[in-house]
């Protein structure tokens, strides 16, 4: 259970630092930077990355959609550049292995350890990076101040791999007006909001307010219209 609200007006109950979460931490999570649900979902994503890499790192996946060329007329023994550059960007240099290595190196620096020693091919390095991150995720969620951003980066990496491996089309984002929430002092947030075409949640990255589902989207639109009407009806200041 959450603790009872404090009587101190200026006290802010600690929340999960993962950008897409922000839920209040439970009493048993006191002192942590990330909540246990985020830790559990991140652990699952980390474990699934090696298998996703194996699915992506195949000639069939890299060449999917390529046109066949006749060996009698091509006149070249140099293989063509894979048309799936989005897949190549994940399985090649700068891809999954590099992104995992960068997170591991940051954790090692925070722990005072040497940088990650695995510098072989992505196929060789990824299992080692995954093992390190999985083994030290509890520490990071409990003691590493930047874990929220790493959780978000791992979520994005896993999502990119999953979408390509499953042949899904990534959803886009659309502008949905400005945030009508107000801070405690009455100041209007009014930050631009966007919504993903494949997600039912709208989240203001400035004040943290969220609207989940069609019913709350209607409430968001009504609040935006109310702010707009109040601004329109506000009388001009007398000269």
Secondary structure, 3 states (H helix, E strand, C coil): CCCCCCCCCCCCCCECCCCCCCCECCHHHCCCCCCHHHHHHHHHHHHHHHHHHHHHCCHHHHCCCCCCCCHHHHCCCCCCCCCCHHHHHHHCCCCHHHHHHHHHHHHHHHHCCCCCCCCCCHHHHHHHHHHHHHHHHHHHHHHCCCHHHHHHHHHHHHHHHHHHHHCCCCCCEEEEEECCCECCCCCECCCEEEEECCCCEEECCCCCCEEECHHHHHHHHHHHHHHHHHHHHCCCCCC
